[in-house]
Amino acid sequence: MVTYIPGTTLPYPRGAESAFSVILPLITVAGGLSLSQVSAITGLEGSTVQNWVKRRWVPKPVDKKYGLAHLPRILLIGALRDNLQIEQIVALISYATAPVGTGTVAMTEAGLYDCLCAAVRGLPLSGDGILDTRVRALAQARCGNDGMLQKRLEETLSAMSMLYIAGVIKRRALDQINQFL
């Protein structure tokens, strides 16, 4: 199950109003976060964040502090970069946060991040669900009473199955993105 706030090393606290509400106090108390604090929260190398700033995927920090204009984008890119090119992530963010008409209020990047977190919170991953039951049954059927062989097959099948599913989902997502970008 998704137990960490996407794009961070932070576990979801019980009863949190939203994912960004957990992070917001960290930003506001100090008037922004240093690069080392951003790295600690996101698990990203400082040089990675600096590279994103250099490439203009993330705005420049103000007085070496990352705040509301920076962190949601860093979190979104960090959460999605394993499966999508950063240029595509930035285009998606721009698409979702662009005003849709006169007088409309655009979605903020923090709001978009919260929506992503709400969409994936509690989704089953390895360790629970139908896939694990199926993998366990297949491994038992193929390996009989050989516990070590069964364990090895379960681990391998689980990883391979998730990678395959991730690939299918990635292709579907790219097809969908190509329809509107």
N, C-alpha and C positions, 0 to 999 in steps of 0.2 A: 504494500500500500504506500502511496506517496505520503511520507511522514516528514519530509523536510520542505521548507519553504522554497519553491523553485528558484534556482539561480543563487542559492545561498547555502551556507553550512549550518543554518539555524533550524532546529526542529520546530514544527508547528506547536505552539502552546495551546493548551485546552482553552476554549472559550474566547479565542482571539476574534475580534470583530472582523478583521481582514488581515491579509498577509502584510500589506504595507503599513498597517497600524502598529505592527510589531517593530518595524524598522524605523518609522518616522521619529519616535523619541530619540533614537540614536543620532539622527541628523540634527534635530532641533536643539537638543541640549548643548551641543558644542558648536552650533552654527555651521555645521557641515562635518564631513569626515575626512580624515587624512587618507592618503593613498594606502598606508599600511592598515588602517581600519577597514577600508573598502576591501582590501585583500583578505583580511580576516573574516569578514562577513560573507564574501562571495566565494572564497577559495581560489580566486584568480591570482595569478602572479601580477605584481605591480607593473612589470614591463608590458604585460598584455593590455592592461587598462590604459597605460600611457600610449601604446601603439594605436588603440582605438581612438584616443583623443587626437593623436597625430594625423590619423586618416579621416578625421572629422566625423566619425561615427558616433562619438560622444562629445558634447561641448567641453571646452577648456574649463578646468576647475577655476574657481574664484579664490584668489589668495591661497592656493594649494588645498582648497577644501572642495569636496564633492557634496552637493546638496540635492534638493528636489529637482533641479534641472539636469542632474547627472545620474543619480542612483537608479531610478526606474529603468532608464535605458540600459545601464550596465547590467541590471538584473535580468531584463528581457533578453539581451544579447547572450548573456551567460547561460540562461536557461535553454535557449534554442540553438546555440551554435554547433552542437554536436550533429544536428540533422539538417541544418540550413546554412547557406553561405551568409556571411554577415551583411553583405550588400542587400540580400533578399530580406533579412530580418529588419534592417533599417527601412527598406521600402514598405514592408508590412506595417511597421510602427507609424510611418508617415501616412500611409493610407488610412489606418484606423484613427489617427488623431487629427486628420485634416477636417476643417469645417465642411459640412455638407450643403450649406446654403446660407443665405443672408440671415443674420441674426441667430444662427444656431451656435451652440456652445460645443466645441470639439471635445472629444474624450481626451483626458489628460494621459500622459504616459504612466503616471502612478495609477490611474483608474484602469488603464489597459492591463497593467501588471496585476492588479488585484483581480481583474476578470479572469486572466489566465490562471492565477493561483486557485480561484474558486472553481474553475472548470476542471482542474486536474486533481484537486484535493480529494483524497480517499480513493483514487483509482487503484485497482489492484495491480500489483507488480509481482515479482517473484516472491514466493513464500506464502501466497494465498491464491485461491481461485481455481478456475477450471483447468488452466494450463498445467499447474503443478499436479493436480489429480491425474490428468491424462498422462503426463510424463512419468509419474510414479508407477502407474498401471503398466505402461509400456516397458519400463525398466524391469519390473517384477516378472512380466511375461517372458522377456528375452533372457534374463539372467538367472532365473530360478532362485536358489538359495545362496548364491554367491553375493554376500553383502557388499564387499568392496567393489566388485564389478558393477553391481546395481547402483551403488552410490555414484561411481564414476559416470555411468551412462545417464543417470538422472541429472547430474550437474551439467554434462555436455549437452544433452537434449534440451534442457531448460534454457541454457545460454543460446544455443543455436535457434531454438524456436522463437525466443524473444528478439533475436537479431533479425530473423526472417520477418516476423510481424512488424518490427520497427521499419524494415525496408518497405513493406507493403504500405504501411501507414504513411511513410515519407513520400512514396510515389503518389499516393492519393492526395496528400497535402500539396505537393508541388503542382499536380494537375489542377487543383482548385485555385491555387495562387495564380497560376498562369492564365486563368480565366478572367481575373480582374486586375492584374498588374500589367 
